[in-house]
């Protein structure tokens, strides 16, 4: 099943969280390196 590429945002707090610069940088890092396999203890 494909995920929709368009998301409708109706709450201004959600829009602010999605557009936050730190979140954008974190998403870029995850795209390049991917999530960690498992946490180290």
C-alpha positions in Angstrom: 0.0 0.0 0.0 1.4 3.4 -1.0 1.4 6.3 1.4 -0.2 9.5 0.1 2.4 12.2 -0.8 0.1 15.1 0.1 -0.9 15.7 3.7 -3.6 18.2 4.7 -2.8 20.1 7.8 -5.6 21.9 9.7 -3.8 22.7 13.0 -1.3 25.6 13.0 0.8 23.8 15.8 1.2 20.8 13.5 2.3 23.0 10.6 4.8 24.7 12.9 6.2 21.4 14.0 6.5 20.1 10.5 8.3 23.2 9.3 10.7 23.6 12.2 14.3 23.9 10.9 15.7 21.3 13.4 13.2 18.7 12.3 14.1 19.3 8.7 17.8 18.8 9.5 17.0 15.6 11.5 15.0 14.3 8.6 17.8 15.0 6.2 20.3 13.1 8.4 17.9 10.1 8.7 17.5 10.1 4.9 21.3 9.8 4.4 22.3 7.6 7.3 19.0 5.9 8.2 17.8 5.1 11.8 20.1 3.2 14.1 19.6 -0.6 14.1 19.2 -0.8 17.8 20.2 1.3 20.9 23.4 0.4 22.5 23.3 -0.4 26.3 
